[in-house]
């Protein structure tokens, strides 16, 4: 059993910054602690889309970003706190969405999975609203 809880969302003006956090816990989380983790978002009327992902494989940390957020968003992970972060800057109204974190049980991957169906566990989401 794995629980993912996001926090850090809110209302911010365009050009502003937010940092999202996702804390992982649960009886079986330790078995998947080295699995890939990612951030997705879903705006009203739109499909859930990949934002950023993080893997720890072959002794390296690997990250990947959607083109729309590259250079503005940074994903990081603190394994000592079982926490995944998403630092967002230069926010735009188009970034408005519910942001979800997710965990892929496959361990030690070197390529970040970008498809939502690759992730087995999901948080409940945190709302990010960017006003113009």
C-alpha positions as CSV (number, residue, x, y, z in Angstrom):
1,X,0.0,0.0,0.0
2,X,1.4,3.4,-1.0
3,X,0.1,6.8,-0.2
4,X,1.0,10.0,-2.1
5,X,0.0,13.3,-0.7
6,X,0.6,16.5,-2.6
7,X,0.8,20.0,-1.1
8,X,1.9,23.5,-2.1
9,X,-0.7,24.5,-4.6
10,X,-2.5,27.8,-4.5
11,X,-3.3,31.0,-6.3
12,X,-0.5,33.0,-7.8
13,X,-0.1,35.8,-10.3
14,X,1.5,35.2,-13.7
15,X,5.2,35.4,-13.4
16,X,5.1,34.0,-9.8
17,X,6.5,30.9,-8.3
18,X,5.2,27.9,-6.3
19,X,6.9,24.8,-5.0
20,X,4.8,21.6,-4.9
21,X,5.7,18.7,-2.6
22,X,4.6,15.1,-2.7
23,X,5.2,12.9,0.4
24,X,5.2,9.2,-0.1
25,X,4.3,6.7,2.7
26,X,2.7,3.4,3.2
27,X,3.4,-0.1,4.3
28,X,4.9,-1.2,1.0
29,X,6.4,2.1,-0.2
30,X,9.9,1.0,0.8
31,X,9.7,-1.7,-1.8
32,X,9.2,0.9,-4.5
33,X,11.2,3.8,-3.1
34,X,13.6,3.7,-6.1
35,X,10.8,3.7,-8.6
36,X,10.3,6.5,-11.0
37,X,8.2,9.4,-9.8
38,X,6.5,12.0,-11.9
39,X,4.3,15.1,-11.9
40,X,1.2,15.3,-14.1
41,X,-1.5,17.9,-14.4
42,X,-5.0,18.1,-15.6
43,X,-6.9,21.2,-16.6
44,X,-10.7,21.3,-16.9
45,X,-11.9,19.6,-20.1
46,X,-8.4,18.3,-20.9
47,X,-6.6,15.1,-20.5
48,X,-4.0,14.4,-17.8
49,X,-0.6,15.4,-19.2
50,X,3.0,14.7,-18.2
51,X,4.8,17.6,-16.6
52,X,8.1,16.2,-15.3
53,X,9.6,12.9,-14.1
54,X,12.5,11.6,-12.1
55,X,14.3,8.3,-12.1
56,X,17.2,6.8,-10.2
57,X,18.9,4.2,-12.4
58,X,22.4,3.0,-13.2
59,X,23.8,5.3,-10.5
60,X,22.4,8.4,-12.2
61,X,19.5,10.7,-11.6
62,X,17.5,11.2,-14.7
63,X,14.9,13.9,-15.3
64,X,12.6,14.8,-18.1
65,X,10.2,17.6,-18.7
66,X,7.3,18.5,-21.0
67,X,8.4,21.1,-23.6
68,X,5.9,23.6,-22.2
69,X,7.6,23.7,-18.8
70,X,11.2,23.1,-19.6
71,X,13.5,25.9,-18.3
72,X,10.7,27.0,-15.9
73,X,10.0,23.9,-13.8
74,X,12.5,21.8,-11.8
75,X,11.8,18.4,-10.4
76,X,13.8,17.0,-7.5
77,X,13.6,14.3,-4.9
78,X,14.7,13.9,-1.3
79,X,14.9,10.2,-0.6
80,X,15.6,10.8,3.1
81,X,12.2,12.5,3.4
82,X,10.4,10.3,0.8
83,X,9.4,13.6,-0.9
84,X,9.2,14.6,-4.5
85,X,9.3,18.3,-5.3
86,X,8.3,20.5,-8.3
87,X,9.7,24.0,-8.3
88,X,7.7,26.1,-10.6
89,X,8.7,29.6,-11.7
90,X,7.6,32.1,-14.3
91,X,4.1,30.6,-14.0
92,X,1.6,31.3,-16.8
93,X,-2.2,31.2,-16.8
94,X,-1.8,28.1,-19.0
95,X,-0.2,26.3,-16.1
96,X,-3.5,26.4,-14.2
97,X,-4.5,22.8,-13.4
98,X,-4.7,20.2,-10.7
99,X,-1.2,18.7,-10.3
100,X,-0.8,15.1,-9.4
101,X,2.3,13.1,-8.3
102,X,2.7,9.5,-9.3
103,X,4.9,6.5,-8.6
104,X,6.0,3.8,-11.0
105,X,6.8,0.5,-9.2
106,X,9.5,-0.4,-11.7
107,X,12.8,0.2,-10.1
108,X,16.1,1.7,-11.3
109,X,14.9,3.0,-14.6
110,X,17.1,5.1,-16.7
111,X,14.4,6.6,-18.9
112,X,11.6,8.6,-17.4
113,X,8.2,7.2,-18.3
114,X,5.9,9.9,-19.7
115,X,2.7,8.0,-20.0
116,X,0.2,8.1,-17.2
117,X,-0.6,4.4,-17.6
118,X,3.0,3.6,-16.6
119,X,2.4,4.9,-13.1
120,X,0.5,2.7,-10.6
121,X,0.1,5.0,-7.6
122,X,-1.4,8.5,-7.6
123,X,-2.0,11.3,-5.2
124,X,-5.2,13.2,-4.8
125,X,-3.8,16.3,-6.5
126,X,-3.3,19.9,-5.6
127,X,-4.8,22.9,-7.4
128,X,-2.6,25.5,-9.0
129,X,-4.3,28.6,-10.3
130,X,-2.3,31.3,-12.1
131,X,-4.1,34.6,-12.7
132,X,-3.3,36.9,-15.5
